[in-house]
Amino acid sequence: MHIRSVATVLFLTHLAFAEQNAPRSLSEELSGAALASFEQAKDLFEHADFSTAHAKFKAAYQSSKNARLLWNMAACSTKLKRYASAIGEAERYLREGKGTLSGEQEGRANAFLADMRTYVAEATLTVQPGGSALHVDRESRGVIQDSTTMYLDVGSHDVQVEKAGFEPLRETFVVREVGPVTFRFALKPVAVGSPVMVAAPVSAVTPAVRVVAAAVEPPPAASNGYRTAGWTGVGLGLAALGGGAFMHLQARSAGSDFLAKCQESVCDASASTLYDDAQSKATTASLLYAGAGVLSVVGAVLLWTNPASEESAPKALHLQIGAASVAVGGAF
């Protein structure tokens, strides 16, 4: 910031608390909640907490409507490098304080405005169609018939444009340099028969680059064929589970018969046949258990992903596979 800007900040700081040329100080003019907020703001400003000081000065202004507090708010905005905000507050200071400010105070404010305008862009925002509601950085700029001009700091800004019968527009645009700049925003008409989401309140909007609310359609109804296949899979899985349990018992019985034919390391001639039979039945039981698990899982997944209606969608799916059992749980 050049010498002139430094001088501006210095006189802002000086006037923020005393304004010695005024007949009465702000501390004498204010009372109640406004005075308490003002005194807190002065202490915060002296300790370089400019953001909180600005909030306290603003609270004092809202309680008292004393225009001189706008000058203090402009001082905080300048310290925070929010030059466009400082310009707006200084302009309101001159406008609302007209007739009560001294010639010296008005002169200083006008010099400050001339200096601050060299740090911002004078942006012209054109909106089509006319009559659209415009918000910039979540602040309402009213209904724009064609275009509007405003001071903006260098950097990114969020815009929201809305009008009945058109798709709402939310976009981020970037001011890259000071001086005059122009931005154009055009809304698209809503297609006939295509519902459009109602735009959320501006305070709840998270701005993004070119994010437009899109039509929302309900998901297609679940196919009866998929649900039939799901129930079939579960049924076959349970049947395979029962067959596996039966073969498991048969294998154990054949194994017991095999052991009965053997005395220590000596076995009858028929023991070999019993051994092979027990092994075969045990293998069959294992295959049936595995098949039961696969069929049950596939069937459950088909039912879970293809509910009969949105209300009947499962809240959870539970699967437990044991040594001789497969348990599937969930709402289908």
C-alpha positions as CSV (number, residue, x, y, z in Angstrom):
1,M,0.0,0.0,0.0
2,H,1.5,3.4,-1.0
3,I,2.0,6.4,1.2
4,R,-1.5,7.8,0.6
5,S,-3.1,4.5,1.7
6,V,-1.0,4.4,4.9
7,A,-2.1,8.0,5.7
8,T,-5.7,6.9,5.1
9,V,-5.4,4.0,7.5
10,L,-3.8,6.3,10.1
11,F,-6.6,8.8,10.1
12,L,-9.2,6.0,10.1
13,T,-7.6,4.6,13.2
14,H,-7.5,8.0,14.8
15,L,-11.2,8.8,14.0
16,A,-12.4,5.4,14.9
17,F,-12.1,6.2,18.6
18,A,-11.9,9.9,19.2
19,E,-13.0,12.1,16.2
20,Q,-11.7,15.1,18.2
21,N,-13.1,17.6,15.7
22,A,-16.7,16.4,16.4
23,P,-18.6,18.3,19.1
24,R,-19.2,15.1,21.0
25,S,-17.4,11.8,21.1
26,L,-19.2,8.5,20.2
27,S,-18.9,7.4,23.8
28,E,-21.0,10.4,24.8
29,E,-23.6,9.9,22.0
30,L,-24.1,6.2,22.6
31,S,-25.8,4.4,25.5
32,G,-27.0,1.0,26.6
33,A,-26.1,-2.0,24.4
34,A,-24.7,0.2,21.7
35,L,-22.3,1.8,24.1
36,A,-21.2,-1.6,25.5
37,S,-20.6,-3.0,22.0
38,F,-18.7,0.2,21.0
39,E,-16.4,0.0,24.0
40,Q,-15.7,-3.7,23.3
41,A,-15.0,-2.9,19.7
42,K,-12.4,-0.2,20.6
43,D,-10.5,-2.6,22.8
44,L,-10.6,-5.3,20.1
45,F,-9.4,-2.8,17.5
46,E,-6.5,-1.8,19.7
47,H,-5.5,-5.4,20.0
48,A,-5.7,-5.9,16.2
49,D,-8.7,-8.3,16.3
50,F,-10.2,-6.4,13.4
51,S,-12.8,-9.0,12.4
52,T,-14.4,-9.2,15.8
53,A,-14.1,-5.4,16.2
54,H,-16.0,-5.0,13.0
55,A,-18.8,-7.2,14.3
56,K,-19.0,-5.2,17.5
57,F,-19.1,-1.9,15.7
58,K,-21.8,-3.3,13.5
59,A,-23.8,-4.4,16.5
60,A,-23.5,-0.9,18.0
61,Y,-24.7,0.6,14.7
62,Q,-27.7,-1.7,14.5
63,S,-28.7,-0.7,18.0
64,S,-28.2,3.0,17.6
65,K,-28.2,3.8,13.8
66,N,-25.5,6.3,14.5
67,A,-23.9,6.9,11.1
68,R,-20.5,7.6,12.6
69,L,-20.1,3.9,13.5
70,L,-20.0,3.1,9.7
71,W,-16.7,5.0,9.6
72,N,-15.4,2.7,12.3
73,M,-16.6,-0.3,10.3
74,A,-14.8,1.0,7.2
75,A,-11.6,1.3,9.3
76,C,-11.9,-2.4,10.2
77,S,-12.7,-3.5,6.7
78,T,-9.6,-1.7,5.4
79,K,-7.4,-3.5,7.9
80,L,-8.9,-6.8,6.8
81,K,-8.2,-5.9,3.1
82,R,-11.9,-6.0,2.3
83,Y,-11.7,-2.8,0.2
84,A,-15.0,-3.2,-1.5
85,S,-16.8,-3.5,1.8
86,A,-14.9,-0.5,3.1
87,I,-16.1,1.6,0.1
88,G,-19.7,0.6,0.7
89,E,-19.5,1.5,4.4
90,A,-17.8,4.9,3.7
91,E,-20.4,5.7,1.1
92,R,-23.2,5.0,3.6
93,Y,-21.3,7.0,6.2
94,L,-21.5,10.1,3.9
95,R,-25.1,9.4,2.9
96,E,-26.6,8.7,6.3
97,G,-24.4,11.3,8.1
98,K,-25.2,14.1,5.6
99,G,-26.1,17.3,7.5
100,T,-24.4,16.1,10.7
101,L,-20.8,15.7,9.5
102,S,-18.3,18.5,9.4
103,G,-16.7,19.6,6.2
104,E,-13.4,18.1,7.4
105,Q,-15.1,14.7,8.0
106,E,-16.7,14.7,4.6
107,G,-13.4,15.7,2.9
108,R,-11.5,12.9,4.6
109,A,-14.2,10.4,3.7
110,N,-14.2,11.4,0.0
111,A,-10.4,11.2,-0.1
112,F,-10.6,7.8,1.4
113,L,-13.1,6.6,-1.2
114,A,-11.0,7.9,-4.1
115,D,-8.0,6.0,-2.7
116,M,-9.9,2.7,-2.1
117,R,-11.4,2.7,-5.6
118,T,-7.9,2.1,-6.9
119,Y,-7.8,-1.3,-5.2
120,V,-11.0,-2.8,-6.5
121,A,-12.7,-3.8,-9.7
122,E,-15.7,-1.8,-10.9
123,A,-17.7,-4.9,-12.1
124,T,-20.7,-4.8,-14.3
125,L,-22.9,-7.9,-14.0
126,T,-25.3,-8.4,-16.9
127,V,-28.2,-10.9,-16.2
128,Q,-30.5,-12.4,-18.8
129,P,-33.4,-12.5,-18.7
130,G,-34.3,-9.3,-16.9
131,G,-36.1,-9.4,-13.7
132,S,-33.9,-12.1,-12.2
133,A,-32.9,-12.2,-8.5
134,L,-29.1,-11.8,-8.0
135,H,-27.0,-12.8,-5.1
136,V,-23.2,-12.2,-5.0
137,D,-21.2,-13.8,-2.2
138,R,-24.5,-14.8,-0.5
139,E,-25.6,-11.2,-0.3
140,S,-28.7,-10.1,-2.1
141,R,-28.3,-7.5,-4.8
142,G,-32.0,-7.3,-5.5
143,V,-33.9,-8.0,-8.8
144,I,-31.9,-7.0,-11.8
145,Q,-33.7,-5.8,-14.9
146,D,-30.6,-5.9,-17.2
147,S,-27.3,-5.1,-15.4
148,T,-25.9,-3.7,-12.3
149,T,-22.5,-2.3,-11.3
150,M,-20.7,-2.9,-8.0
151,Y,-17.2,-2.8,-6.5
152,L,-15.6,-6.2,-6.0
153,D,-12.3,-7.2,-4.5
154,V,-9.8,-9.1,-6.6
155,G,-10.3,-12.8,-6.2
156,S,-13.1,-15.4,-6.5
157,H,-16.8,-14.5,-6.0
158,D,-19.9,-16.6,-5.9
159,V,-23.0,-15.7,-7.9
160,Q,-26.5,-17.1,-7.8
161,V,-29.2,-16.0,-10.3
162,E,-32.8,-17.2,-10.1
163,K,-36.1,-16.5,-11.9
164,A,-39.3,-18.5,-12.1
165,G,-39.5,-20.6,-15.2
166,F,-35.7,-20.8,-15.6
167,E,-33.1,-23.2,-14.2
168,P,-31.3,-21.5,-11.3
169,L,-27.7,-20.7,-12.0
170,R,-24.9,-20.9,-9.4
171,E,-21.4,-20.1,-10.5
172,T,-18.0,-19.0,-9.3
173,F,-16.3,-16.2,-11.2
174,V,-12.9,-14.6,-10.7
175,V,-11.9,-10.9,-10.7
176,R,-8.3,-10.9,-11.8
177,E,-7.5,-7.2,-12.0
178,V,-8.7,-3.8,-10.8
179,G,-10.6,-1.4,-13.0
180,P,-13.7,-1.9,-15.1
181,V,-14.7,-5.6,-15.8
182,T,-17.9,-7.2,-17.2
183,F,-19.4,-10.5,-16.4
184,R,-22.5,-12.0,-18.2
185,F,-24.9,-14.6,-16.8
186,A,-27.7,-16.2,-18.8
187,L,-30.4,-18.5,-17.5
188,K,-31.8,-21.4,-19.5
189,P,-35.6,-21.9,-19.7
190,V,-37.0,-25.0,-17.9
191,A,-37.8,-27.7,-20.5
192,V,-41.5,-28.3,-20.7
193,G,-42.5,-31.3,-18.6
194,S,-39.1,-31.5,-16.8
195,P,-39.3,-30.8,-13.1
196,V,-36.5,-28.8,-11.6
197,M,-35.4,-28.9,-8.0
198,V,-36.4,-25.9,-5.9
199,A,-33.3,-23.9,-5.2
200,A,-32.1,-24.0,-1.6
201,P,-32.0,-20.7,0.4
202,V,-28.9,-18.7,-0.4
203,S,-27.7,-19.1,3.2
204,A,-27.6,-22.9,2.7
205,V,-26.0,-22.9,-0.7
206,T,-22.5,-24.2,-1.1
207,P,-21.4,-22.4,-4.3
208,A,-19.6,-24.3,-7.0
209,V,-18.4,-23.7,-10.5
210,R,-21.3,-24.1,-13.0
211,V,-23.5,-26.3,-10.8
212,V,-27.1,-26.2,-12.0
213,A,-30.0,-27.9,-10.2
214,A,-31.1,-30.9,-12.3
215,A,-34.3,-32.8,-12.7
216,V,-34.7,-35.6,-10.2
217,E,-36.5,-38.8,-11.3
218,P,-37.4,-41.7,-9.1
219,P,-35.5,-44.9,-9.6
220,P,-37.2,-47.6,-11.7
221,A,-39.3,-50.1,-9.9
222,A,-37.6,-53.4,-9.1
223,S,-38.0,-56.2,-11.6
224,N,-40.2,-59.1,-10.5
225,G,-37.8,-61.4,-12.4
226,Y,-34.9,-60.4,-10.2
227,R,-36.9,-60.9,-7.0
228,T,-38.1,-64.3,-8.2
229,A,-34.5,-65.3,-9.0
230,G,-33.5,-64.0,-5.5
231,W,-36.1,-66.1,-3.7
232,T,-35.2,-69.1,-5.9
233,G,-31.5,-68.7,-5.0
234,V,-32.3,-68.5,-1.3
235,G,-34.6,-71.6,-1.6
236,L,-32.0,-73.6,-3.5
237,G,-29.4,-72.5,-1.0
238,L,-31.5,-73.8,1.9
239,A,-32.1,-77.1,0.0
240,A,-28.4,-77.5,-0.6
241,L,-27.7,-76.8,3.0
242,G,-30.1,-79.6,4.0
243,G,-28.5,-82.0,1.5
244,G,-25.1,-81.1,2.9
245,A,-26.2,-81.8,6.4
246,F,-27.6,-85.1,5.3
247,M,-24.4,-86.2,3.5
248,H,-22.4,-84.9,6.5
249,L,-24.3,-87.3,8.7
250,Q,-23.9,-90.2,6.2
251,A,-20.2,-89.6,6.0
252,R,-19.9,-89.7,9.8
253,S,-21.9,-93.0,9.9
254,A,-19.6,-94.5,7.2
255,G,-16.6,-93.3,9.1
256,S,-17.9,-95.0,12.3
257,D,-18.5,-98.3,10.4
258,F,-14.9,-98.0,9.0
259,L,-13.5,-97.6,12.5
260,A,-15.5,-100.6,13.7
261,K,-13.9,-102.8,11.1
262,C,-10.4,-101.9,12.3
263,Q,-8.7,-103.1,15.5
264,E,-5.8,-100.9,16.1
265,S,-3.8,-101.1,12.8
266,V,-5.5,-104.2,11.5
267,C,-8.6,-103.8,9.3
268,D,-11.0,-106.2,7.6
269,A,-11.0,-106.5,3.8
270,S,-14.3,-104.6,3.6
271,A,-12.9,-101.6,5.6
272,S,-11.3,-100.1,2.5
273,T,-14.7,-99.8,0.8
274,L,-16.2,-98.1,3.9
275,Y,-13.3,-95.7,4.0
276,D,-13.8,-94.7,0.3
277,D,-17.5,-94.3,0.9
278,A,-17.0,-92.0,3.9
279,Q,-14.5,-89.9,2.0
280,S,-16.9,-89.6,-1.0
281,K,-19.8,-88.5,1.2
282,A,-17.7,-86.0,3.2
283,T,-16.6,-84.4,-0.2
284,T,-20.2,-84.2,-1.3
285,A,-21.3,-82.6,1.9
286,S,-18.5,-80.0,1.6
287,L,-19.6,-79.2,-2.0
288,L,-23.2,-78.9,-0.9
289,Y,-22.3,-76.5,1.9
290,A,-20.3,-74.3,-0.5
291,G,-23.1,-74.3,-3.0
292,A,-25.6,-73.4,-0.2
293,G,-23.5,-70.4,0.8
294,V,-23.1,-69.1,-2.8
295,L,-26.8,-69.5,-3.7
296,S,-28.0,-67.9,-0.4
297,V,-25.7,-64.9,-0.8
298,V,-26.6,-64.4,-4.5
299,G,-30.3,-64.7,-3.7
300,A,-30.1,-62.3,-0.7
301,V,-28.2,-59.7,-2.8
302,L,-30.8,-59.9,-5.5
303,L,-33.6,-59.3,-3.0
304,W,-31.6,-56.6,-1.2
305,T,-30.8,-54.6,-4.4
306,N,-34.3,-55.1,-5.9
307,P,-36.8,-54.2,-3.2
308,A,-40.5,-54.5,-4.0
309,S,-40.9,-50.8,-3.1
310,E,-38.8,-47.9,-1.7
311,E,-40.4,-48.5,1.7
312,S,-39.5,-52.2,1.7
313,A,-35.8,-51.6,1.0
314,P,-33.7,-53.6,3.5
315,K,-32.1,-51.6,6.3
316,A,-29.3,-54.2,6.7
317,L,-28.2,-57.6,5.5
318,H,-26.6,-60.2,7.8
319,L,-24.8,-63.3,6.6
320,Q,-23.3,-66.0,8.9
321,I,-21.7,-69.2,7.6
322,G,-21.0,-71.9,10.1
323,A,-19.4,-75.3,9.9
324,A,-22.8,-76.9,9.0
325,S,-25.1,-73.9,8.4
326,V,-25.6,-70.7,6.5
327,A,-27.8,-68.0,8.1
328,V,-29.1,-65.0,6.1
329,G,-31.0,-62.1,7.7
330,G,-32.5,-58.8,6.7
331,A,-35.7,-57.2,5.6
332,F,-36.8,-58.0,2.1
